[in-house]
Amino acid sequence: MPKQKRSLNNIVNNFLLLLFVVHPNSLKNILIIGAGRSASSLINYLLEHSLHESWNITVGDVSLDLVKQKTNNHPNARPIVLDIMNDQQREEEIKHADMIISMLPASMHMNVAKDCVRFRKHLATASYVSKEMEELDAEAKAAGIILMNETGLDPGIDHASAMRVIDHIHELGGELTSFKSYCGGLVAPESNDNPWGYKFSWNPRNVVLAGQGTAQYIEKGEYKYIPYNRLFTQIDTIEVEDYGLFDAYANRDSLSYRKLYNIAAIPTMLRGTLRMPGYCRAWNVFVKLGLTDDSYKIEASDKLTYRQLLEAYLPSGNQSTKDKLITFMGNEMDAEALHKIEWLGIFEDKKIPVANATPAQILQDLLEKKWKLQVHDKDMIVMQHQFEYTIPTGDGSAKKALNSSLVVKGEDQVYTAMAKTVGLPLAIASKLIMQGKIKARGVVIPTLKEIYEPLLEELESMGIVFEERNLY
């Protein structure tokens, strides 16, 4: 190579090196694993900020078409097919990233998390902290990285918004005596055109299997347990201003968050899920029949009709299938619940299209057709925290009650309220980590003030705002 040309190349290389030193955020790489229905707003937010922040964003999924659709030819996006079970490919992609965001199902996070610890890369997910994830805390701290979890909607926004109020009560010298928190992904009233008042805006499998296990909470100092076979019969009614009444059933674990929320001695704490009125009574029919069971397969299920499937779960007799079901359910069935069940087509002699499937898989397949979010449909997120507390006064203490409610509607089938409220907190937290504004290390959830304050502030600028109402 001519001497003059080598000198010119050296100048250019030195200039590029100087740029990198002067701008430490240059050439930062973010890897997003999974481009499913909850990733739309996350990907859009990070791409919008990528030019200002100098980010390169790789989005990997098993479907390249889906990734290309979500990244929309953005100059800072690198769409790839990513097989998470291919150790070599997964490790190479993680090695070359500074921040990894996993939108995988919760059961698939651990290989990614272990790689992040090994290669000293930050990780963010919207999933609950599993026992296996929690066990990585010390290693993550030693590696100087953060494994941010539970930073979506529920869990996520619920933690952040609850802690803001709880910390404020504590700062006033108050004591929390009751905390109840409810959240539901529903369909907006203007798109509510089926008797269930429900359409899928997130993983249908999780909806079908929701609540399995035993719900546990504390009420007035006494531990309470609701097994799955009674879960949808023991419900509360919650009212949200301007949106009316909702069914609320208890989540599996309301107890572990007492310590995380710094309210270990609270006498009443319950976390629950919201559905439209009447949903729980009708869903209980499937629970009692056993059609939400995912533990075994029905041989040659594609040879059966829906009516024959139902007959297989009902006692023998000369009644019609519908009358057998009514007798089987007894007082737990009413006309409204029966209408919901019948609307799904489960009494029809129509062939089941899935072979050798579990009861839950058959039900899911049917519901995905009937509860599909159409192109112009809007979904809706409803969340409400209910606080009761005492506050010191000049001559003793006063009892107070506060409801904090959030309602978010989606834009369309892609930019849903669910995608916004799951993806945006995760995107904002990832940005804060990349900017060095979150100093916590190890396994973390957004209950820390350094996380929840800027997170909620930015969400509010996007219209995701809690309305607070003092009851007394």
PyMOL commands that set and color helices and strands:
alter all, ss='L'
color gray80, all
select helices_A, chain A and resi 3-22+40-53+64-71+87-95+106-119+131-134+137-143+157-171+189-191+204-208+228-231+257-260+279-289+301-303+306-312+321-332+335-343+359-370+417-434+449-461
alter helices_A, ss='H'
color red, helices_A
select strands_A, chain A and resi 28-33+55-61+77-81+99-102+122-125+146-148+175-187+214-219+222-227+236-240+244-250+268-275+379-393+396-409+442-444+467-470
alter strands_A, ss='S'
color yellow, strands_A
deselect
rebuild
show_as cartoon
